[in-house]
């Protein structure tokens, strides 16, 4: 367990709206495109430590230092952000569902 980070919702907000859930742009990107191998290892370690088998993490990257911070963890994911198109939302749900099925419903020998 604790081995999948199926996708990232890359969200962009105006600075004056950073504490409001209003994004001017949302993209679905592969986790590998926005995190290093070491960051992915640490993210999975964090999930293991808090007992998060399945969920959603909110992260922020400091532009100055490049450091990635986990700022929230939820065991009940909200789902695809509203700014995505229907087809993008469908793609996200399929990817998350496939990861869930592989991790929790597949027979591991």
ChimeraX attribute file (.defattr): number of C-alpha atoms within 10 A of each C-alpha:
attribute: neighborCount
match mode: 1-to-1
recipient: residues
	/A:1	9
	/A:2	16
	/A:3	15
	/A:4	16
	/A:5	18
	/A:6	16
	/A:7	16
	/A:8	21
	/A:9	17
	/A:10	15
	/A:11	16
	/A:12	13
	/A:13	15
	/A:14	12
	/A:15	8
	/A:16	7
	/A:17	11
	/A:18	11
	/A:19	9
	/A:20	10
	/A:21	9
	/A:22	15
	/A:23	16
	/A:24	10
	/A:25	13
	/A:26	18
	/A:27	15
	/A:28	17
	/A:29	14
	/A:30	14
	/A:31	17
	/A:32	14
	/A:33	9
	/A:34	12
	/A:35	15
	/A:36	11
	/A:37	10
	/A:38	9
	/A:39	15
	/A:40	17
	/A:41	13
	/A:42	12
	/A:43	21
	/A:44	18
	/A:45	15
	/A:46	15
	/A:47	18
	/A:48	14
	/A:49	9
	/A:50	9
	/A:51	11
	/A:52	17
	/A:53	16
	/A:54	19
	/A:55	13
	/A:56	17
	/A:57	17
	/A:58	12
	/A:59	15
	/A:60	13
	/A:61	13
	/A:62	10
	/A:63	8
	/A:64	6
	/A:65	7
	/A:66	9
	/A:67	10
	/A:68	14
	/A:69	13
	/A:70	12
	/A:71	9
	/A:72	10
	/A:73	16
	/A:74	12
	/A:75	12
	/A:76	9
	/A:77	11
	/A:78	9
	/A:79	11
	/A:80	18
	/A:81	18
	/A:82	11
	/A:83	15
	/A:84	16
	/A:85	13
	/A:86	11
	/A:87	9
	/A:88	15
	/A:89	17
	/A:90	13
	/A:91	14
	/A:92	22
	/A:93	14
	/A:94	12
	/A:95	14
	/A:96	17
	/A:97	13
	/A:98	13
	/A:99	18
	/A:100	16
	/A:101	12
	/A:102	13
	/A:103	17
	/A:104	12
	/A:105	10
	/A:106	9
	/A:107	8
	/A:108	7
	/A:109	3
